Amino acid sequence: MTTYTTSQVNAGPPQVDLHPLGGPAARLGWGHSLRNTLRVLQSQARLFATAMALSLGLTAISQAADSAALLVKVDDNSFRCMRQMTPVRHFYVDNLSGDLVGTLAAANAPKGAKYPAGSVVQLVPTEAMVKREPGFSPATGDWEFFELQVDGKGSKIGKRGFAEVNNRFGKNCFTCHAPAREPWDFVCESSHGCDPIPVDHKMTGALQRSDPRCGPAVPEAGDTMALLKLKAMVILGSTIGWFKSLI
């Protein structure tokens, strides 16, 4: 038989803590644990955000570097003696980005092909077309046309673009090359559909062999006469153009 003291009887029945987290000590410990967990989660969230920012930053830097690597820089020094370039049939090619193999592959493709960025195509010393970086000029297949002034000291760009550049006969370069858009990537040859120019291979060959940037000319038989005929044609064309401007 259980006996109770007077103080126990007066205190009433034992108190039972029904709180779901237990007594005060238990609740205090759980609170500390919750705060620690939140601090850990916040720290991990900050680390994740930092890692994401670094990743995005590195991606942006990488993309910028890739774009810079694709950029084709063209200035006076980009052009040199034609006879130091690589001959392909009756014209010469080069590549400012180092991909001469790709340029030659496109130039020699029997059914036509896209030229790689950096490709340089020249028929005569004073005119050139350069394949710029992708997206530079979709209307021209990313080609930029150049009118050059050449002498023994090197090259100087006179005009560049496409609407602004004409050949020595006053015809717009891009307009002449447009019919060869597909599949020849705007590069003209006799069978590529381009507008004809009053110049034969003998004349263009004579100009190539007398490029002043190369030093002394290396003429072949008939070059002198071909150059005289070309000069007369240019003078005649200029005179006709002058008369037309007066009408």
Backbone bond lengths (Angstrom), bond angles and torsions (degrees), N, CA, C in turn:
res aa  C-N    CA-C-N  psi(-1)  N-CA   C-N-CA  omega(-1)  CA-C   N-CA-C  phi
1 M - - - 1.461 - - 1.521 108.47 -
2 T 1.396 114.43 130.58 1.465 119.69 -177.71 1.503 109.76 -87.95
3 T 1.340 115.29 134.91 1.465 120.57 177.88 1.506 109.12 -112.65
4 Y 1.330 117.52 147.40 1.470 123.01 -179.51 1.510 108.35 -120.60
5 T 1.321 111.77 145.43 1.474 116.85 175.39 1.500 108.50 -81.27
6 T 1.342 113.62 166.63 1.479 118.23 -179.73 1.506 111.66 -60.68
7 S 1.337 117.94 -38.91 1.479 121.19 -178.99 1.522 111.29 -66.81
8 Q 1.310 115.94 -35.97 1.466 118.71 179.14 1.516 111.16 -68.97
9 V 1.322 115.89 -38.55 1.462 119.25 179.09 1.508 110.24 -65.35
10 N 1.354 116.46 -44.60 1.465 120.76 -179.32 1.553 111.67 -65.73
11 A 1.327 117.59 -26.60 1.490 120.64 -177.65 1.511 112.32 -75.27
12 G 1.292 116.96 -14.55 1.448 118.80 179.78 1.514 111.32 81.68
13 P 1.337 116.95 -172.01 1.471 121.05 -176.18 1.529 111.18 -70.27
14 P 1.319 117.85 155.85 1.483 121.37 -179.73 1.538 110.64 -59.18
15 Q 1.362 115.02 141.41 1.478 120.59 179.00 1.536 109.41 -86.03
16 V 1.338 114.15 128.90 1.465 119.71 179.08 1.533 108.47 -112.81
17 D 1.379 118.18 125.13 1.476 122.90 179.46 1.522 108.56 -80.66
18 L 1.329 114.92 109.86 1.455 120.91 -177.70 1.526 113.00 -95.04
19 H 1.359 120.91 7.13 1.471 123.22 179.81 1.528 109.29 -63.15
20 P 1.356 117.39 135.17 1.478 119.76 -175.93 1.513 113.91 -60.73
21 L 1.341 118.31 -21.14 1.453 120.54 -179.80 1.521 112.49 -97.16
22 G 1.323 115.68 8.83 1.451 118.25 178.71 1.512 111.04 86.81
23 G 1.324 115.06 -163.06 1.447 121.24 -176.42 1.513 112.74 -73.51
24 P 1.325 116.74 179.61 1.474 121.60 -178.22 1.521 112.01 -56.22
25 A 1.305 118.45 -41.17 1.466 120.79 -178.43 1.527 110.28 -65.36
26 A 1.352 113.83 -40.50 1.467 118.17 -179.67 1.522 110.23 -66.60
27 R 1.368 115.53 -41.50 1.470 118.78 179.56 1.519 111.18 -64.87
28 L 1.299 116.97 -38.49 1.458 121.56 178.95 1.530 110.37 -63.26
29 G 1.323 117.16 -43.42 1.473 120.86 178.61 1.516 111.71 -65.67
30 W 1.329 116.74 -39.12 1.468 120.07 179.34 1.518 110.72 -66.15
31 G 1.340 116.02 -37.99 1.468 120.07 177.99 1.512 111.41 -62.13
32 H 1.346 116.76 -43.70 1.468 120.01 177.32 1.525 110.50 -61.33
33 S 1.319 116.40 -41.91 1.464 120.92 -179.53 1.521 111.01 -63.20
34 L 1.357 117.10 -41.57 1.458 121.21 179.44 1.528 110.77 -63.20
35 R 1.348 115.79 -44.67 1.465 118.97 -179.83 1.527 110.90 -63.59
36 N 1.309 117.54 -39.75 1.466 120.93 178.35 1.529 111.05 -63.41
37 T 1.369 114.02 -41.90 1.460 118.20 178.61 1.517 111.40 -62.58
38 L 1.339 117.43 -42.09 1.458 121.51 178.85 1.518 111.31 -63.77
39 R 1.341 116.08 -40.49 1.466 119.16 178.49 1.524 111.05 -63.00
40 V 1.348 116.25 -40.66 1.460 120.26 179.09 1.525 110.20 -64.16
41 L 1.358 116.36 -43.55 1.454 120.08 -179.68 1.527 111.42 -64.38
42 Q 1.338 115.92 -41.09 1.463 119.34 178.45 1.521 111.10 -64.22
43 S 1.319 115.86 -40.52 1.469 120.17 178.88 1.521 110.53 -63.89
44 Q 1.348 115.93 -42.87 1.458 119.57 178.85 1.524 111.17 -65.53
45 A 1.334 116.66 -37.50 1.464 120.44 178.68 1.526 110.63 -64.08
46 R 1.353 116.00 -41.55 1.466 119.32 177.88 1.520 110.95 -63.88
47 L 1.328 116.29 -41.30 1.467 119.93 178.47 1.527 111.07 -62.94
48 F 1.350 115.57 -41.38 1.459 119.82 179.51 1.530 110.94 -63.99
49 A 1.360 115.01 -43.70 1.467 119.07 179.66 1.525 110.66 -63.10
50 T 1.322 116.63 -40.30 1.468 120.67 178.56 1.523 110.94 -64.13
51 A 1.338 114.97 -43.31 1.463 119.25 179.42 1.522 110.98 -63.37
52 M 1.334 118.14 -40.41 1.450 121.79 178.73 1.518 111.03 -64.31
53 A 1.351 115.73 -42.78 1.466 119.41 179.47 1.520 111.05 -62.81
54 L 1.335 115.86 -42.34 1.465 119.55 178.31 1.518 111.04 -63.74
55 S 1.343 115.99 -41.12 1.460 120.09 -179.90 1.518 111.35 -63.24
56 L 1.355 116.06 -45.06 1.460 119.85 178.70 1.519 111.13 -64.54
57 G 1.339 115.82 -38.79 1.460 119.89 178.66 1.516 111.89 -63.87
58 L 1.332 115.79 -43.79 1.457 119.69 178.91 1.526 111.60 -65.47
59 T 1.356 116.02 -36.86 1.457 120.01 177.61 1.523 110.84 -63.57
60 A 1.349 115.48 -43.63 1.465 119.78 179.30 1.525 111.10 -63.47
61 I 1.340 115.65 -41.13 1.468 119.51 178.77 1.520 110.55 -64.10
62 S 1.339 115.72 -41.70 1.457 120.32 179.70 1.526 111.01 -63.73
63 Q 1.346 116.50 -43.05 1.458 119.94 179.08 1.517 111.33 -64.78
64 A 1.343 116.09 -39.71 1.460 119.69 178.06 1.520 110.96 -64.63
65 A 1.332 115.60 -39.72 1.470 119.90 178.68 1.526 110.67 -65.32
66 D 1.354 115.86 -40.14 1.463 119.64 178.86 1.528 110.48 -63.71
67 S 1.353 116.34 -42.27 1.457 120.25 179.53 1.519 110.96 -64.02
68 A 1.348 115.32 -41.30 1.461 119.53 179.00 1.525 110.79 -64.70
69 A 1.337 116.30 -36.69 1.466 119.98 -179.99 1.519 111.09 -67.02
70 L 1.354 117.19 -32.67 1.452 121.14 -179.46 1.526 112.68 -80.21
71 L 1.327 117.20 -19.06 1.452 121.33 -177.16 1.525 110.58 -61.74
72 V 1.329 116.01 129.64 1.467 121.64 179.56 1.526 108.07 -102.28
73 K 1.311 116.16 108.06 1.464 121.14 179.73 1.518 109.24 -84.76
74 V 1.330 116.20 129.38 1.465 120.59 -179.10 1.526 108.99 -129.09
75 D 1.334 116.44 120.69 1.454 121.49 174.91 1.526 108.88 -141.73
76 D 1.321 116.66 -169.90 1.471 120.16 -177.32 1.528 112.16 -56.03
77 N 1.331 115.58 -35.67 1.464 119.84 -176.48 1.525 113.85 -76.09
78 S 1.334 116.83 -5.21 1.466 120.19 -179.40 1.532 111.82 -75.20
79 F 1.325 116.50 -16.10 1.459 120.54 -175.02 1.525 110.06 -111.74
80 R 1.314 115.96 141.24 1.461 120.81 -175.29 1.524 110.49 -141.77
81 C 1.325 115.50 -178.07 1.462 122.13 176.79 1.522 109.80 -49.34
82 M 1.317 117.07 126.30 1.466 119.91 -177.36 1.516 112.02 -61.43
83 R 1.322 117.21 -34.24 1.460 119.55 -176.38 1.530 112.08 -73.46
84 Q 1.329 117.20 -7.45 1.463 121.14 172.69 1.532 111.26 -89.97
85 M 1.324 115.68 -9.03 1.458 121.05 175.23 1.532 109.05 -83.65
86 T 1.313 116.36 -176.89 1.475 120.21 -177.02 1.522 109.92 -101.01
87 P 1.335 117.90 122.83 1.465 120.01 -179.34 1.528 112.18 -74.98
88 V 1.316 115.63 139.45 1.468 123.05 173.08 1.525 106.19 -134.49
89 R 1.328 114.75 106.20 1.466 120.67 -175.38 1.542 110.37 54.66
90 H 1.342 119.13 -109.98 1.465 120.14 -176.51 1.537 113.09 -106.57
91 F 1.337 118.53 7.11 1.466 120.53 178.09 1.525 109.52 -128.88
92 Y 1.329 115.76 177.25 1.456 121.40 -177.95 1.528 110.19 -124.25
93 V 1.339 116.20 149.60 1.458 120.86 179.20 1.529 110.53 -132.22
94 D 1.323 114.01 160.53 1.462 122.28 176.32 1.525 106.41 -154.37
95 N 1.327 117.22 176.98 1.466 119.79 174.27 1.527 109.02 -145.98
96 L 1.322 115.98 118.56 1.464 122.05 -176.89 1.524 112.37 -72.10
97 S 1.329 117.17 -17.00 1.466 121.55 -179.61 1.521 112.34 -99.59
98 G 1.324 117.26 3.73 1.460 120.62 177.54 1.519 115.25 90.27
99 D 1.347 117.25 -1.95 1.466 119.70 -177.07 1.534 110.85 -94.59
100 L 1.317 116.53 58.17 1.459 120.25 179.91 1.524 111.19 -64.60
101 V 1.319 116.70 -33.91 1.472 120.26 178.67 1.527 110.40 -59.80
102 G 1.337 116.62 -43.69 1.455 120.51 179.26 1.518 111.92 -66.12
103 T 1.320 116.25 -38.89 1.462 120.43 178.60 1.523 110.78 -64.20
104 L 1.321 116.67 -44.54 1.467 120.58 179.40 1.526 111.56 -65.46
105 A 1.336 116.01 -36.58 1.467 119.40 178.57 1.527 110.61 -62.52
106 A 1.341 116.50 -42.48 1.467 120.03 178.67 1.525 111.04 -67.84
107 A 1.336 116.62 -42.05 1.464 120.52 -178.13 1.525 112.13 -64.69
108 N 1.318 116.65 -30.21 1.466 120.96 -176.88 1.522 113.59 -101.03
109 A 1.342 116.88 2.85 1.465 119.47 179.24 1.528 109.64 -67.52
110 P 1.317 119.20 120.81 1.476 121.13 -174.57 1.522 114.07 -63.56
111 K 1.329 117.35 -26.48 1.461 120.42 179.97 1.523 112.37 -109.39
112 G 1.339 116.39 13.82 1.455 120.19 178.94 1.514 111.89 86.62
113 A 1.334 115.87 156.82 1.466 121.48 -179.87 1.518 109.08 -165.87
114 K 1.328 115.59 162.09 1.458 121.15 176.67 1.527 109.46 -77.97
115 Y 1.310 116.13 132.10 1.456 120.69 176.66 1.529 109.83 -78.49
116 P 1.324 118.34 144.11 1.470 120.60 178.12 1.521 111.27 -74.90
117 A 1.330 115.21 159.11 1.462 120.62 177.23 1.526 110.21 -57.30
118 G 1.333 115.27 142.50 1.460 120.40 -179.20 1.508 113.79 95.05
119 S 1.332 118.05 -9.90 1.461 121.38 -178.48 1.529 110.89 -64.02
120 V 1.320 115.74 137.81 1.463 122.83 175.00 1.524 107.53 -120.07
121 V 1.330 116.48 130.10 1.455 121.66 177.75 1.528 108.02 -125.14
122 Q 1.350 116.25 127.38 1.452 120.79 179.19 1.517 111.10 -136.51
123 L 1.340 114.44 134.82 1.457 121.25 173.89 1.527 109.96 -99.82
124 V 1.343 115.43 -38.08 1.461 121.51 179.10 1.533 108.21 -133.85
125 P 1.331 117.95 160.67 1.474 120.06 -175.36 1.519 115.20 -61.93
126 T 1.332 118.06 -29.28 1.463 120.58 -172.34 1.526 114.31 -93.12
127 E 1.316 117.87 3.23 1.463 121.09 178.88 1.523 109.63 -136.53
128 A 1.330 116.16 142.99 1.472 119.99 -179.73 1.515 109.75 -152.62
129 M 1.318 114.93 156.00 1.463 121.29 171.01 1.526 107.77 -130.66
130 V 1.334 115.42 136.68 1.463 121.88 -175.96 1.512 109.03 -125.87
131 K 1.334 116.18 130.67 1.470 121.15 177.88 1.528 107.90 -81.85
132 R 1.329 115.51 112.71 1.456 120.78 -178.65 1.533 110.96 -84.60
133 E 1.335 115.53 -177.19 1.455 121.14 -177.37 1.537 110.37 -66.37
134 P 1.359 117.14 154.17 1.467 120.74 -179.25 1.525 112.14 -54.24
135 G 1.336 115.81 133.37 1.454 121.28 179.13 1.519 113.99 89.23
136 F 1.324 118.38 -2.14 1.469 121.20 -178.11 1.526 111.15 -62.63
137 S 1.326 117.18 -45.15 1.467 121.28 -179.20 1.530 108.66 -156.95
138 P 1.336 117.72 85.04 1.468 120.42 -177.90 1.522 113.44 -54.91
139 A 1.333 117.95 -33.77 1.459 121.05 -177.49 1.520 112.23 -63.82
140 T 1.340 116.82 -30.00 1.465 120.75 -178.62 1.520 112.22 -107.43
141 G 1.333 116.92 15.68 1.461 119.68 -177.74 1.521 111.52 66.26
142 D 1.346 116.81 25.49 1.471 124.45 -178.99 1.531 113.04 70.72
143 W 1.332 117.64 14.65 1.464 121.04 174.31 1.527 109.52 -84.16
144 E 1.328 115.38 142.19 1.460 121.65 170.80 1.529 106.87 -119.61
145 F 1.330 115.66 136.89 1.463 121.18 -176.60 1.531 109.53 -103.57
146 F 1.336 115.14 147.01 1.459 120.74 -174.89 1.522 111.26 -133.37
147 E 1.318 114.54 137.79 1.466 122.23 168.21 1.524 106.09 -105.37
148 L 1.330 116.67 122.98 1.458 120.88 -173.23 1.528 111.67 -114.24
149 Q 1.323 113.88 147.94 1.463 121.54 169.73 1.521 105.98 -109.12
150 V 1.334 117.07 122.93 1.459 120.22 -174.39 1.528 110.51 -124.22
151 D 1.336 115.09 145.13 1.458 121.89 173.10 1.523 108.17 -153.98
152 G 1.318 116.43 -169.88 1.457 119.70 -177.08 1.516 113.95 -64.94
153 K 1.342 118.19 -16.25 1.459 121.57 -179.15 1.530 112.90 -89.93
154 G 1.313 116.81 -15.07 1.463 118.98 179.45 1.517 112.21 138.80
155 S 1.334 115.70 -149.88 1.467 122.51 -175.21 1.522 110.58 -118.06
156 K 1.311 114.99 149.95 1.460 120.86 172.76 1.522 107.68 -137.54
157 I 1.336 116.09 128.47 1.465 120.46 -179.85 1.522 109.32 -72.74
158 G 1.341 115.62 121.38 1.455 120.21 176.77 1.520 110.93 -86.75
159 K 1.324 116.12 -55.42 1.461 122.42 177.11 1.520 108.55 -136.22
160 R 1.326 116.25 154.58 1.455 121.41 178.19 1.520 109.16 -149.16
161 G 1.335 115.63 156.90 1.459 120.90 -178.92 1.519 109.00 127.96
162 F 1.343 116.63 -134.97 1.470 119.06 172.80 1.522 110.93 -146.06
163 A 1.316 118.66 -43.86 1.459 120.14 179.02 1.526 111.31 -73.18
164 E 1.333 116.34 -23.50 1.468 120.58 -173.77 1.521 113.99 -92.41
165 V 1.320 117.67 -10.75 1.470 120.69 -169.54 1.524 111.20 -105.33
166 N 1.331 115.91 124.09 1.460 122.38 178.34 1.526 110.25 -120.36
167 N 1.336 115.73 157.29 1.464 119.13 174.87 1.526 109.49 -81.74
168 R 1.324 116.73 -179.35 1.461 120.42 -175.17 1.529 113.04 -68.69
169 F 1.331 116.97 -9.30 1.460 120.55 177.48 1.523 111.96 -101.07
170 G 1.335 116.31 7.89 1.456 120.93 175.98 1.511 115.09 85.72
171 K 1.329 117.46 4.65 1.461 120.00 179.17 1.526 110.28 -90.50
172 N 1.329 115.56 141.31 1.459 120.14 179.87 1.523 110.63 -67.98
173 C 1.329 116.03 129.06 1.473 120.55 -175.77 1.527 112.31 -60.76
174 F 1.324 116.49 -46.18 1.461 118.90 -177.10 1.529 111.11 -65.25
175 T 1.334 117.10 -39.69 1.463 120.40 179.58 1.526 110.59 -60.30
176 C 1.338 116.18 -39.15 1.467 120.05 178.83 1.525 111.64 -66.82
177 H 1.343 116.19 -36.53 1.468 120.44 -174.94 1.534 113.15 -85.57
178 A 1.328 117.61 -17.77 1.469 120.88 -174.22 1.523 114.31 -55.30
179 P 1.347 120.35 -39.43 1.464 118.90 -179.77 1.528 114.28 -62.29
180 A 1.328 117.53 -18.15 1.475 120.90 -179.97 1.528 112.01 -93.59
181 R 1.322 116.30 17.05 1.474 120.41 -176.57 1.522 111.84 -53.68
182 E 1.308 117.94 -52.70 1.463 123.71 178.08 1.525 109.28 -123.06
183 P 1.292 118.60 133.25 1.476 128.03 0.65 1.528 113.54 -99.73
184 W 1.346 116.21 17.11 1.467 119.56 -169.69 1.524 113.33 -95.08
185 D 1.337 117.59 4.78 1.467 122.10 178.19 1.531 111.66 55.60
186 F 1.325 115.82 44.62 1.470 124.16 173.50 1.536 114.38 69.45
187 V 1.309 119.00 5.92 1.468 120.90 -179.53 1.533 108.82 -90.72
188 C 1.331 115.84 121.60 1.462 121.17 -174.18 1.528 112.53 -86.42
189 E 1.314 114.16 138.68 1.460 123.41 163.90 1.522 105.75 -143.28
190 S 1.307 116.65 173.56 1.464 120.00 -171.65 1.524 113.50 -58.58
191 S 1.339 117.90 -27.38 1.472 120.96 -177.52 1.525 113.46 -105.01
192 H 1.334 116.93 14.38 1.464 119.78 -175.29 1.529 113.54 -98.95
193 G 1.338 117.03 4.53 1.460 120.17 174.86 1.512 115.74 85.52
194 C 1.326 119.24 5.38 1.464 122.01 -178.41 1.522 111.22 -70.93
195 D 1.332 115.44 155.95 1.455 119.57 175.43 1.530 108.73 -61.75
196 P 1.323 117.34 132.25 1.462 119.49 -177.52 1.528 112.17 -69.72
197 I 1.327 116.22 150.00 1.457 122.19 173.67 1.527 107.34 -119.61
198 P 1.333 117.25 149.39 1.469 120.46 -174.70 1.529 113.08 -78.78
199 V 1.332 116.01 47.74 1.459 121.30 -177.98 1.521 108.37 -133.38
200 D 1.330 116.69 132.23 1.458 119.54 178.40 1.532 110.04 -101.87
201 H 1.331 116.18 174.32 1.459 120.53 -176.68 1.525 112.56 -64.79
202 K 1.319 116.85 -26.63 1.464 119.91 177.58 1.524 110.02 -64.85
203 M 1.324 116.00 -41.05 1.466 120.57 179.43 1.524 111.35 -68.44
204 T 1.329 116.97 -47.22 1.466 118.91 -179.27 1.528 110.48 -65.80
205 G 1.332 117.22 -35.84 1.457 119.96 177.27 1.519 111.41 -63.86
206 A 1.350 116.58 -40.62 1.460 120.65 178.59 1.534 110.69 -63.13
207 L 1.324 116.53 -39.51 1.469 120.26 177.48 1.530 110.85 -65.14
208 Q 1.306 117.20 -41.75 1.464 121.06 179.33 1.522 111.25 -62.84
209 R 1.325 116.33 -41.86 1.469 120.51 -177.07 1.528 112.64 -75.61
210 S 1.342 116.47 -12.48 1.466 119.96 178.72 1.522 112.31 -113.01
211 D 1.322 116.94 19.03 1.471 121.48 177.86 1.532 108.58 -56.41
212 P 1.354 118.80 116.65 1.464 120.98 -175.46 1.531 114.04 -65.70
213 R 1.320 117.54 -19.26 1.474 120.08 179.02 1.521 111.77 -71.89
214 C 1.339 116.63 -15.34 1.466 121.08 -176.12 1.521 112.81 -91.48
215 G 1.318 116.89 -3.83 1.458 118.79 -173.79 1.508 110.34 95.71
216 P 1.328 117.99 -149.91 1.467 120.67 -178.80 1.528 111.76 -59.51
217 A 1.344 115.09 142.89 1.460 120.26 178.09 1.521 110.47 -66.90
218 V 1.320 115.48 154.80 1.473 121.51 176.41 1.522 107.79 -122.54
219 P 1.337 116.56 70.27 1.469 120.11 -172.41 1.520 113.24 -69.46
220 E 1.315 113.35 152.08 1.455 121.42 172.09 1.531 107.78 -109.83
221 A 1.299 116.06 168.57 1.462 120.64 179.05 1.529 109.70 -57.46
222 G 1.313 116.37 130.43 1.460 121.44 177.84 1.513 113.88 93.92
223 D 1.342 118.24 -9.15 1.464 120.15 -177.24 1.530 112.12 -64.44
224 T 1.326 116.64 -40.15 1.461 119.58 -178.23 1.520 111.02 -60.92
225 M 1.302 116.27 -46.09 1.468 120.54 178.72 1.521 111.20 -65.38
226 A 1.312 117.21 -39.89 1.468 120.34 179.58 1.525 111.15 -62.51
227 L 1.331 117.38 -40.86 1.461 121.17 179.43 1.523 111.39 -68.72
228 L 1.341 116.64 -36.87 1.461 119.94 177.01 1.520 110.76 -64.36
229 K 1.323 116.88 -42.99 1.461 121.02 178.44 1.524 110.73 -62.85
230 L 1.348 116.09 -42.64 1.460 120.38 179.83 1.524 110.66 -63.55
231 K 1.322 116.67 -42.38 1.463 120.55 179.52 1.525 110.76 -62.61
232 A 1.340 116.45 -41.85 1.460 120.53 178.90 1.524 110.74 -63.59
233 M 1.345 116.84 -38.74 1.458 120.79 179.75 1.524 111.26 -66.46
234 V 1.330 116.38 -40.16 1.460 120.20 179.53 1.529 109.99 -65.28
235 I 1.347 116.06 -42.94 1.467 119.99 179.24 1.533 109.97 -63.46
236 L 1.324 115.54 -43.68 1.462 119.80 179.09 1.521 110.81 -62.70
237 G 1.340 115.98 -44.09 1.457 119.48 179.08 1.513 112.04 -62.26
238 S 1.332 116.65 -40.50 1.459 120.87 178.84 1.524 110.72 -65.31
239 T 1.319 115.84 -39.53 1.465 120.06 179.79 1.519 111.07 -65.51
240 I 1.341 116.37 -44.12 1.468 120.36 177.75 1.518 110.65 -61.93
241 G 1.332 115.69 -42.00 1.463 119.43 178.67 1.517 111.86 -63.13
242 W 1.324 116.03 -37.32 1.468 120.29 178.94 1.509 111.09 -65.60
243 F 1.383 116.21 -42.93 1.455 119.84 178.54 1.519 110.92 -63.90
244 K 1.321 116.87 -40.39 1.471 120.15 179.53 1.523 111.01 -63.01
245 S 1.330 116.30 -34.56 1.469 119.44 -179.33 1.516 111.78 -68.64
246 L 1.342 116.85 -20.34 1.464 120.74 -179.90 1.516 112.22 -85.48
247 I 1.335 115.66 -17.91 1.479 118.48 -176.74 1.519 111.24 -78.28
